[in-house]
Amino acid sequence: MQPKSLLISLLSASCVGAQSLTSVLQGNSDLSTLTSTLQKFPSLLQSLGSASNITILAPTNEAFNALFATPAGMAAQNDDGLLQAVLQYHVINGTYPASSIPSSGAFVPTLLTNSSYTNVTGGQRVEGISQNGNVTFFSGGKATSNVTQADVKFDGGIIHVINAVLTVPANITSTAQASGLSTLASALTQTNLLNTVNVLPDITVFAPTNQAFAAINSTIAMLSTQQLASVLEYHVINGTVAYSTTLMDGETVPTLNGATVKITLANGGVKVNQATVTIADVLVANGVVHVIDGVLQPNSSSSMSNGTTPGGPSSSPMPAPGSDATKPQSAAVAAFVGACALWLAYYL
């Protein structure tokens, strides 16, 4: 082959191999709703088209249809701010092929940084977990989105096609109310801590269940508002989003109260002082919530239950992150998933 012909062949092969984001999306008929939705935001589409080292979680037409069939979803189509936030939440900083998602879970940053919807440094996170060759992403309210087609390549990175639109995490108050943690929500209101936990950036909240509060109802009834506030502040880590994958056995972590809590990893479970984490990694607008089975007691390594006796209600330890048992199965988790239907209404 002559040099000139060889050069033309190489250039042609290069052009054929180059796949822009737009051409890849338009080439998949099952992503036409995503394509048309992105086209409503030319600057975002242009930014994504010129970006490099990103991963896009691409909901199918059916996934968008399921969302837009709800009253809140229909209203969201007329709210450009919310709709753009939803799209940004589907773009991950970094290239993550399916093979790189660990079974223990990974919390990866997205392009959602709009302070109207998130207050997590570096962008709101989404959790990816690989199980038996399948990849699932967890978003706000423990909503699940399964990857149905992985590793679709384009110039700027890869695309994973998913079967459900991600849920933008709501604030702590809305999440607590929607998930059945009504006693915690009421206590935060009573102590004027509601706004604090909703607006503080980068926080971790250990959220006792209603049953945990009920077990020490007589003790709580004797507390002043200031004392109750101190107890609640002991359940908040300020300035650190402590996802389960970052917790270390034996570490002590300072709380908003000023005292520290001790983390213990044993038998595949997680304990905070003596309270057991029963539901881990509930993503909220400004951090993460871990549901626990006991009320933590300041100035003690114990949790409070049955009056003043240390120790939370009996419960099985939280399974190791990424195990099948950490997936939504209990009524409490089902309530968290129910919050997914409310997140749009919260932001509208």
Buried (B, 14 or more C-beta within 10 A) or exposed (E): EEEEEEEEEEEEEEEEEEBEBBEBBEEBEBBBBBBEBBEEBEEBBEBBBEBEEBBBBBBBBEBBEBBBEEEBBEBBBEBEEBBBBBBBBBBBBEBBBBEBBEEEBBBBBBBBBBEEBBBBEEBBBBBBBBBEEEBBBBBBBBBBBEBBBBBBEBBBBBBBBBBBBBBBBBBBBBBBBBBBBEBBBBBBEEBEBBEBBBBBBBBBBBBBBBBBBBBBEEBBEEBEEEEBBBBBBBBBBBEBBBBBBEBEEEBEBEBBBEBBBBBBBEEEBBBBBBBBBBBBBBBBBBBBBBBBBBBBBBEEBBBBBBEEEBBBBEBEBBBBBBBEEBBBEEEBBEBBBBBBBBBBBBBE
